[in-house]
């Protein structure tokens, strides 16, 4: 089955979230699938008279969706998502719009460490600095390196046996990645959902790759 990464559109045509009023620890809790028990206020940045898309995002911000997108996801992946009210505040017009935080319940350990291409980073006690290495046969973790972690993905491959029949989920090893299956991707496109990009998993690579 084909899978796609669901991203918010960074084109200047759309507004994006500039500031969210929530404690710092809440973002990691959210990515891990934690439930949010109260709504938050979010400020939108709009310097090009951009439109408010059906999906909004920003650097390290909760993904917020419109009523239209919420209804689509509820009907197509009812038991895989939940939503929390959010108040969007446009900094230019001061207009307020009701949107929803999108919470994805399934966080799946499905990163294929053998088939994907990526780099790692860790702290090297001898050099007293961070060191990087890749997962190919010519590069190995330097000696005396601790706390290795995934640094940069050059080519992403998922273990489909772990995904089962989920329509939408996060990748545990890269929790900011939202993945949808082909059926849901087609519904998103045919419904005219704005402010989103669907990137085939096979074409995904991170900056610096």
PyMOL commands that set and color helices and strands:
alter all, ss='L'
color gray80, all
select helices_A, chain A and resi 25-31+67-76+78-80+160-163+182-190+201-203
alter helices_A, ss='H'
color red, helices_A
select strands_A, chain A and resi 3-8+16-20+40-45+55-56+64-65+81-90+96-104+107-108+117-124+129-134+145-155+168-171+174-181+196-200
alter strands_A, ss='S'
color yellow, strands_A
deselect
rebuild
show_as cartoon
